[in-house]
Amino acid sequence: MQTGWTSERVVAVVRLAVTLAASVAGGFCLTVDPDGLATIVACGVALVAGVWSWWKNNNVTKAAQDAQAYLDGIRGTRNV
């Protein structure tokens, strides 16, 4: 049995959320375009994933910059 979040599980959860949101909105007599809602959700997920990936791959904090300088010193490389 596989544990953790896989891309298939994320897609399934997003689809479920979009379907539920459209159903609830329909219950309140609001018309919601499921494709438009899916696009908005997908853009939100992409934005969060992009910011998270950028944060993890760049030395943003002072502690991360110090750690990178220490690692570069051990490796004998310098940050260009």
C-alpha positions as CSV (number, residue, x, y, z in Angstrom):
1,M,0.0,0.0,0.0
2,Q,1.3,3.4,-1.0
3,T,1.4,6.2,1.5
4,G,1.8,9.9,1.0
5,W,0.6,12.3,-1.6
6,T,1.0,11.2,-5.2
7,S,0.1,13.3,-8.2
8,E,-2.9,11.1,-8.8
9,R,-4.2,11.7,-5.3
10,V,-3.7,15.5,-5.6
11,V,-5.6,15.5,-8.8
12,A,-8.4,13.4,-7.3
13,V,-8.7,15.7,-4.3
14,V,-8.8,18.8,-6.6
15,R,-11.5,17.2,-8.7
16,L,-13.5,16.4,-5.6
17,A,-13.2,19.9,-4.3
18,V,-14.3,21.5,-7.6
19,T,-17.2,19.1,-7.9
20,L,-18.3,19.8,-4.3
21,A,-17.9,23.6,-4.7
22,A,-20.0,23.5,-7.9
23,S,-22.7,21.4,-6.2
24,V,-22.9,23.7,-3.1
25,A,-23.1,26.7,-5.3
26,G,-25.8,25.0,-7.4
27,G,-27.7,24.4,-4.2
28,F,-27.8,28.2,-3.6
29,C,-29.0,28.8,-7.1
30,L,-25.6,30.1,-8.2
31,T,-24.3,29.1,-11.6
32,V,-20.7,28.0,-11.6
33,D,-18.8,27.0,-14.6
34,P,-16.9,23.8,-13.4
35,D,-14.2,24.3,-16.0
36,G,-13.6,27.9,-14.9
37,L,-13.6,26.9,-11.3
38,A,-11.1,24.1,-12.1
39,T,-8.9,26.6,-13.8
40,I,-8.9,28.9,-10.8
41,V,-8.1,26.0,-8.5
42,A,-5.3,24.8,-10.8
43,C,-3.8,28.3,-11.0
44,G,-3.9,28.5,-7.2
45,V,-2.2,25.1,-6.8
46,A,0.4,26.1,-9.5
47,L,1.1,29.4,-7.7
48,V,1.6,27.7,-4.3
49,A,3.8,25.0,-5.8
50,G,5.9,27.5,-7.7
51,V,6.5,29.7,-4.6
52,W,7.2,26.6,-2.5
53,S,9.7,25.3,-5.1
54,W,11.4,28.6,-5.4
55,W,11.7,29.0,-1.6
56,K,13.2,25.5,-1.3
57,N,15.7,25.9,-4.1
58,N,17.0,29.4,-3.1
59,N,18.9,30.4,0.0
60,V,16.4,33.0,1.1
61,T,17.1,33.2,4.9
62,K,20.4,34.3,6.4
63,A,20.7,30.8,8.0
64,A,20.4,29.2,4.6
65,Q,22.9,31.5,3.1
66,D,25.4,30.8,5.9
67,A,24.8,27.0,5.5
68,Q,25.5,27.3,1.8
69,A,28.7,29.3,2.3
70,Y,29.8,26.6,4.8
71,L,29.0,23.8,2.3
72,D,30.8,25.7,-0.5
73,G,33.8,26.0,1.8
74,I,33.8,22.2,2.4
75,R,33.4,21.4,-1.3
76,G,36.0,23.9,-2.3
77,T,33.5,25.7,-4.6
78,R,32.3,29.2,-4.7
79,N,28.8,30.5,-5.4
80,V,28.9,32.2,-8.8
